[in-house]
Amino acid sequence: MSFSINSDDWTVKEKNFFLCERLINMVVLCIMKTGLVLEGGGMRGMYTAGVIDILMENSISVDTILGVSAGAAFGCNFKSKQIGRVIRYNANYCKNPHYAGFRSWLFTGDFYGAKFCYDDIPNKLDPFDIDTFKKTREEFYAVCTDVLTGKAVYHKCETGSAEDIQWMRASASMPLVSRIVELDGMKLLDGGVADSIPLAKAEEFGCTKNIVVLTQMDGYTKKENPLMGAAKILYRKYPEFIKAMERRHLMYNKELVFVKEAEKSGNAFVFRPSRDVHISRTERNPGNLRALYALGREDALNRLSELKEFIY
């Protein structure tokens, strides 16, 4: 990059000061990191899919991605640069009994069939681009909850390997309707239990500007889990996990406040649904999934110029 100084009247000292100032600004820009924080929400993650597709279509890049639950399972496609893949395979297979449903839960222990979702789809039916995932520069973290400690685990997925896919599965394994996933000597479930919106962790990783994608409308507050009675029975061997589930709504609402404050201070750019699209966490209607995906695209397109100004 070259600079031109138009005034011949400047002294050598003034010119040197100008050049130093520009150099410092360049260095600051080089070391500033941008994060992408993706919360979960089950199939409400179709909103996230719409947003990240628009980001990819417009060459928006980030340095670090933290995906929680569906944010991990779907957000990995940002690093693999597979525009349209999330909505495509979800719409195509959401009615397949091997993909999801109470039959799958009854016979396998997982509402979302582990083999179909994390083996058949990424390896055969709609292949996950492992090579691109490896090559792209973004760091991708899947956020899980350690059921023994009740604490969040932030696992860096570097290769898109079968093991990485299992970390994404663990991140998205909803309590009560999923088997515990064992990896690296840990017992893991849905990352949203311990850290639903890991903006603070993104800042800890050095991201000074963060794009946050929420799947609930502005003004949403989480209530106490009405299924805690069942959780206390099922997870009676894991008291710390039960405690984490009991206080999850408090943690989540506190994180929402933190996100709002970061947004107001100019440190976070937040996407959230601009209107309500009534779908459940386990939605299996392809039309409803496409509607929420379309809303994510619409909201991202409407605010694209704002986002570019925020980043650059």
Legacy VTK file of the C-alpha trace (Angstrom):
# vtk DataFile Version 3.0
C-alpha trace
ASCII
DATASET POLYDATA
POINTS 312 float
0.000 0.000 0.000
1.343 3.463 -0.857
0.518 6.872 0.560
0.629 10.263 -1.122
1.094 13.530 0.725
-0.134 16.358 -1.400
1.275 19.330 0.434
4.802 20.357 -0.516
4.788 22.821 2.364
4.931 20.158 5.079
8.120 19.843 7.068
9.967 16.549 7.228
8.815 16.211 10.845
5.168 16.691 9.857
5.459 14.188 7.026
7.062 11.621 9.296
4.333 12.147 11.908
1.654 11.640 9.255
3.258 8.444 7.989
3.656 7.078 11.512
0.013 7.788 12.272
-1.098 5.951 9.140
1.192 3.043 9.927
-0.219 2.756 13.455
-3.760 2.730 12.056
-2.787 -0.058 9.657
-1.292 -2.115 12.481
-4.416 -1.639 14.604
-6.599 -2.818 11.729
-4.382 -5.862 11.249
-4.564 -6.972 14.884
-8.284 -6.271 15.357
-10.259 -9.501 15.281
-13.876 -9.930 14.257
-16.000 -12.611 15.882
-19.186 -14.349 14.810
-21.317 -15.561 17.732
-24.160 -17.942 16.862
-26.694 -18.950 19.494
-28.789 -22.101 19.263
-32.525 -22.611 19.321
-33.052 -25.852 17.445
-34.723 -25.314 14.098
-34.960 -21.595 14.786
-31.397 -21.826 13.537
-32.835 -21.542 10.025
-32.793 -17.812 10.741
-29.057 -18.054 11.377
-28.650 -20.027 8.142
-30.267 -17.213 6.179
-28.063 -14.584 7.801
-24.765 -16.410 7.283
-25.617 -17.199 3.656
-25.978 -13.474 2.962
-22.670 -12.836 4.744
-20.942 -15.428 2.563
-22.566 -14.166 -0.629
-21.191 -10.713 0.159
-17.694 -11.888 1.144
-18.040 -10.855 4.787
-15.166 -12.483 6.643
-14.497 -13.019 10.334
-11.614 -14.366 12.393
-13.363 -16.457 15.026
-16.687 -18.292 15.091
-18.352 -19.582 18.245
-21.347 -21.799 17.592
-23.701 -23.052 20.279
-26.020 -25.994 19.664
-27.715 -25.361 16.297
-25.294 -22.453 15.934
-22.479 -25.018 15.811
-24.304 -27.618 13.702
-25.301 -25.008 11.111
-22.581 -22.384 11.596
-19.810 -24.754 10.521
-21.027 -24.155 6.963
-19.721 -20.586 7.212
-16.195 -21.954 7.527
-16.751 -24.560 4.802
-18.271 -21.809 2.594
-21.299 -23.893 1.615
-23.970 -21.353 0.778
-27.474 -22.827 0.888
-26.470 -26.189 2.354
-28.212 -25.763 5.717
-31.658 -24.981 4.364
-31.260 -27.514 1.553
-30.606 -30.603 3.647
-32.975 -29.583 6.439
-35.852 -28.951 4.036
-35.090 -32.130 2.092
-34.831 -34.488 5.041
-36.765 -32.966 7.952
-39.695 -35.346 7.393
-37.472 -38.401 7.142
-38.075 -40.583 10.243
-34.346 -41.292 10.474
-33.620 -37.559 10.644
-35.792 -36.656 13.616
-38.877 -37.636 15.539
-40.163 -39.515 18.536
-39.577 -42.825 16.771
-35.885 -41.986 16.529
-35.870 -40.914 20.181
-37.608 -44.122 21.280
-35.278 -46.479 19.406
-31.952 -44.597 19.530
-32.192 -42.200 22.479
-31.762 -39.202 20.165
-34.656 -37.123 18.825
-32.303 -36.095 16.010
-30.897 -39.367 14.701
-27.154 -39.304 15.300
-26.169 -41.596 12.431
-28.432 -39.950 9.877
-27.681 -36.335 10.870
-23.970 -36.627 11.619
-22.880 -39.402 9.271
-25.278 -40.061 6.392
-25.942 -36.401 5.581
-22.405 -34.946 5.854
-20.693 -37.963 4.269
-23.181 -39.139 1.637
-26.448 -37.264 1.107
-25.252 -33.629 1.193
-21.476 -33.784 1.716
-19.743 -31.417 4.094
-16.755 -29.745 2.394
-13.954 -30.898 4.686
-11.189 -29.597 2.419
-12.509 -26.033 2.433
-13.201 -26.209 6.177
-9.521 -27.065 6.715
-8.202 -24.347 4.415
-10.231 -21.317 5.466
-8.601 -19.089 8.051
-11.508 -18.743 10.505
-11.178 -20.418 13.878
-14.326 -22.400 14.648
-15.368 -23.354 18.178
-18.208 -25.707 19.129
-19.559 -24.859 22.576
-20.657 -27.818 24.713
-21.615 -28.379 28.347
-19.645 -30.824 30.487
-22.336 -32.677 32.435
-19.914 -33.574 35.240
-19.007 -29.950 35.994
-21.917 -28.006 34.508
-19.323 -25.762 32.827
-18.921 -24.752 29.194
-16.320 -26.419 26.998
-15.050 -24.507 23.948
-13.630 -26.986 21.458
-11.690 -25.739 18.448
-12.675 -27.715 15.351
-9.777 -27.484 12.914
-10.214 -30.158 10.267
-13.921 -30.913 9.874
-13.098 -34.553 10.612
-15.535 -37.140 11.927
-14.377 -36.229 15.437
-15.080 -32.543 14.827
-18.547 -33.483 13.590
-19.092 -35.335 16.866
-18.188 -32.172 18.781
-20.833 -30.325 16.777
-23.271 -33.124 17.570
-22.455 -32.806 21.279
-22.991 -29.052 21.132
-26.442 -29.602 19.616
-27.526 -32.526 21.829
-30.552 -31.112 23.615
-31.090 -32.339 27.190
-33.837 -34.894 27.816
-34.086 -35.893 24.141
-30.439 -36.740 23.401
-27.881 -39.226 24.588
-24.814 -37.908 26.386
-21.874 -37.689 23.964
-18.484 -38.816 25.274
-15.395 -37.127 23.819
-11.884 -36.576 25.187
-12.863 -38.206 28.470
-15.766 -35.792 28.971
-19.512 -36.335 28.994
-21.140 -33.623 26.932
-24.520 -32.140 26.067
-25.968 -28.942 24.583
-23.652 -25.958 24.962
-26.592 -23.656 25.515
-27.012 -24.969 29.049
-23.703 -23.432 30.197
-23.115 -20.558 27.745
-25.992 -19.735 25.419
-24.574 -16.575 23.808
-20.762 -16.675 24.187
-20.076 -13.035 23.379
-17.931 -12.644 26.494
-15.829 -15.625 25.396
-15.400 -14.088 21.930
-14.085 -10.922 23.583
-11.807 -13.059 25.756
-10.465 -14.598 22.524
-9.492 -11.097 21.403
-12.419 -10.241 19.133
-12.969 -6.506 19.460
-15.871 -6.441 17.010
-18.491 -9.163 17.089
-21.409 -10.119 14.899
-24.043 -11.820 17.046
-26.912 -13.793 15.535
-29.831 -14.396 17.902
-32.824 -16.568 17.066
-35.379 -14.832 19.276
-36.972 -11.446 18.687
-35.988 -8.330 20.598
-37.616 -8.261 24.023
-37.552 -12.018 24.539
-36.746 -13.309 28.029
-36.232 -16.940 28.926
-38.441 -18.524 31.577
-37.637 -21.307 34.020
-37.471 -24.749 32.451
-40.869 -26.424 33.028
-39.271 -29.868 32.616
-36.822 -29.587 35.510
-38.645 -32.363 37.360
-37.869 -34.829 34.580
-34.319 -33.457 34.282
-33.642 -34.046 37.977
-34.626 -37.674 37.584
-32.778 -38.313 34.327
-29.583 -36.508 35.370
-29.624 -37.408 39.066
-26.019 -38.661 38.759
-24.908 -35.222 37.508
-25.815 -32.641 40.192
-23.700 -29.875 38.648
-25.486 -30.282 35.334
-28.839 -30.066 37.113
-27.704 -26.826 38.762
-26.681 -25.443 35.365
-30.089 -26.340 33.930
-31.868 -24.751 36.887
-30.069 -21.434 36.452
-29.980 -21.441 32.665
-32.760 -18.886 32.274
-30.926 -16.514 34.616
-27.655 -16.972 32.724
-29.374 -16.512 29.361
-31.183 -13.319 30.354
-27.965 -11.923 31.833
-26.185 -12.645 28.548
-28.954 -10.864 26.645
-28.284 -7.761 28.746
-24.561 -8.082 28.005
-25.300 -8.315 24.267
-27.521 -5.215 24.442
-24.800 -3.253 26.212
-22.190 -4.318 23.653
-24.565 -3.354 20.858
-25.140 0.101 22.351
-21.424 0.691 22.852
-20.674 -0.215 19.240
-18.744 -3.395 20.025
-21.381 -5.806 18.720
-23.616 -5.902 15.670
-26.709 -7.959 16.432
-29.052 -9.750 14.067
-32.340 -10.910 15.569
-35.636 -11.818 13.824
-37.474 -8.647 12.815
-40.845 -10.385 13.073
-42.233 -13.543 14.553
-42.216 -16.724 12.515
-43.976 -19.352 14.562
-41.849 -22.457 14.497
-40.811 -24.806 17.287
-37.326 -25.974 18.218
-38.161 -29.293 16.557
-40.024 -27.934 13.515
-40.429 -30.459 10.693
-42.490 -28.471 8.187
-40.240 -27.587 5.211
-42.335 -24.537 4.333
-41.947 -23.086 7.816
-38.210 -23.718 7.754
-37.899 -21.926 4.415
-39.940 -18.988 5.721
-37.601 -18.474 8.663
-34.550 -18.903 6.435
-35.979 -16.260 4.087
-36.450 -13.887 7.027
-32.799 -14.321 8.000
-31.750 -13.443 4.459
-34.117 -10.482 4.380
-32.903 -9.046 7.685
-29.254 -9.493 6.710
-29.754 -7.851 3.314
-31.611 -4.921 4.848
-28.728 -4.223 7.222
-25.810 -5.174 4.998
-24.532 -1.622 4.532
-24.698 -1.057 8.310
-22.749 -4.252 8.882
-20.011 -3.287 6.433
-19.668 0.091 8.124
-19.441 -1.666 11.500
-16.713 -4.048 10.344
-14.654 -1.786 8.127
LINES 1 313
312 0 1 2 3 4 5 6 7 8 9 10 11 12 13 14 15 16 17 18 19 20 21 22 23 24 25 26 27 28 29 30 31 32 33 34 35 36 37 38 39 40 41 42 43 44 45 46 47 48 49 50 51 52 53 54 55 56 57 58 59 60 61 62 63 64 65 66 67 68 69 70 71 72 73 74 75 76 77 78 79 80 81 82 83 84 85 86 87 88 89 90 91 92 93 94 95 96 97 98 99 100 101 102 103 104 105 106 107 108 109 110 111 112 113 114 115 116 117 118 119 120 121 122 123 124 125 126 127 128 129 130 131 132 133 134 135 136 137 138 139 140 141 142 143 144 145 146 147 148 149 150 151 152 153 154 155 156 157 158 159 160 161 162 163 164 165 166 167 168 169 170 171 172 173 174 175 176 177 178 179 180 181 182 183 184 185 186 187 188 189 190 191 192 193 194 195 196 197 198 199 200 201 202 203 204 205 206 207 208 209 210 211 212 213 214 215 216 217 218 219 220 221 222 223 224 225 226 227 228 229 230 231 232 233 234 235 236 237 238 239 240 241 242 243 244 245 246 247 248 249 250 251 252 253 254 255 256 257 258 259 260 261 262 263 264 265 266 267 268 269 270 271 272 273 274 275 276 277 278 279 280 281 282 283 284 285 286 287 288 289 290 291 292 293 294 295 296 297 298 299 300 301 302 303 304 305 306 307 308 309 310 311
